[in-house]
Amino acid sequence: MKNCELCDREQELTFHHIIPKKNHKIKHIREKYSFLNINSYGIKICRDCHKMIHRLIPHKLLALDYNTKEKLQNHPELKKFFEWVKFQTKKVK
């Protein structure tokens, strides 16, 4: 197990596509990120953080406004969640 790139807890990790897969076929999004390999552009995060991101931010907004790890870390509601979740169980058994 490794640490989540957002909450820094040691957890099983999932891959979060910074540009959500649902948006890969949208022409203006694909063109905006043509310099990236959008299929492999992402971060490794725990399931808790992954679920919260998708609960709070619509896919298009993720692609257009929250398209870096730093922007996700600075989202006001996510920031509160990351701080809270750090104090929860440290390891998944």
Backbone torsions as a table, in degrees:
resi	resn	phi	psi	omega
1	MET	NA	149.1	178.7
2	LYS	-126.8	175.4	-178.4
3	ASN	-87.6	141.0	175.7
4	CYS	-63.0	137.2	-179.1
5	GLU	-72.4	-10.6	-179.7
6	LEU	-107.0	-48.5	-177.1
7	CYS	-100.1	-12.2	177.4
8	ASP	68.5	17.2	175.5
9	ARG	-85.6	148.3	175.2
10	GLU	-80.1	111.3	-174.4
11	GLN	-147.1	167.8	166.3
12	GLU	-68.4	138.4	-174.5
13	LEU	-109.6	153.3	172.8
14	THR	-120.3	162.4	179.0
15	PHE	-95.9	121.8	176.8
16	HIS	-102.0	114.9	175.3
17	HIS	-70.7	120.5	-180.0
18	ILE	-62.1	-38.3	171.3
19	ILE	-101.7	105.3	-174.3
20	PRO	-53.3	140.1	-177.9
21	LYS	-55.8	-32.4	179.2
22	LYS	-61.4	-21.1	-177.7
23	ASN	-100.5	-2.4	-176.4
24	HIS	-62.3	-27.2	-177.3
25	LYS	-92.8	-5.6	178.8
26	ILE	-75.8	120.8	-169.8
27	LYS	-54.6	-51.1	-175.7
28	HIS	-67.8	-28.2	175.7
29	ILE	-74.9	-44.8	178.2
30	ARG	-59.1	-42.1	-179.9
31	GLU	-67.8	-39.8	-179.6
32	LYS	-60.9	-34.4	-176.6
33	TYR	-111.2	28.4	-177.2
34	SER	-62.6	-22.7	179.4
35	PHE	-77.1	-11.0	-179.1
36	LEU	-104.0	155.2	164.9
37	ASN	-90.0	89.8	-171.4
38	ILE	-64.1	-19.2	177.9
39	ASN	-70.6	-27.5	-178.0
40	SER	-113.8	6.8	-179.9
41	TYR	-87.3	107.2	-177.5
42	GLY	-173.7	-173.8	-179.3
43	ILE	-132.4	157.3	178.7
44	LYS	-99.6	118.4	-175.1
45	ILE	-135.5	162.6	178.8
46	CYS	-75.2	164.5	-179.3
47	ARG	-63.0	-36.9	-179.7
48	ASP	-61.2	-47.6	179.2
49	CYS	-65.5	-40.6	-179.4
50	HIS	-60.4	-47.3	179.5
51	LYS	-61.8	-42.2	-177.6
52	MET	-66.8	-39.6	177.3
53	ILE	-56.5	-50.0	-176.0
54	HIS	-73.9	-22.2	176.1
55	ARG	-73.8	-35.6	-173.0
56	LEU	-94.8	-28.5	-170.6
57	ILE	-125.8	121.8	176.6
58	PRO	-62.3	153.4	-176.4
59	HIS	-55.0	-45.7	-178.3
60	LYS	-64.0	-38.9	178.5
61	LEU	-66.5	-36.4	174.7
62	LEU	-59.9	-46.5	-177.6
63	ALA	-66.3	-38.7	-173.5
64	LEU	-92.1	-36.5	-172.6
65	ASP	-117.6	-23.0	-177.8
66	TYR	-123.0	56.3	-171.3
67	ASN	-102.9	22.4	171.4
68	THR	-141.8	160.8	176.9
69	LYS	-60.5	-41.6	-178.1
70	GLU	-63.7	-40.5	178.7
71	LYS	-66.2	-38.5	176.0
72	LEU	-63.7	-42.8	-179.3
73	GLN	-63.7	-25.4	-178.0
74	ASN	-98.0	-1.7	175.2
75	HIS	-62.3	126.6	-172.8
76	PRO	-54.1	-47.3	-178.2
77	GLU	-73.9	-38.1	177.5
78	LEU	-65.8	-39.1	179.7
79	LYS	-57.1	-44.7	177.0
80	LYS	-62.6	-41.8	179.8
81	PHE	-63.3	-46.0	-178.8
82	PHE	-59.9	-41.5	178.2
83	GLU	-64.2	-42.8	-179.7
84	TRP	-65.7	-47.6	-173.4
85	VAL	-68.2	-24.2	177.9
86	LYS	-58.6	-29.4	-176.8
87	PHE	-91.5	3.2	177.5
88	GLN	-87.3	-175.8	-177.5
89	THR	-45.3	129.8	-177.0
90	LYS	-76.3	-32.2	-177.0
91	LYS	-131.7	147.2	173.0
92	VAL	-89.0	132.7	-178.9
93	LYS	-99.3	NA	NA
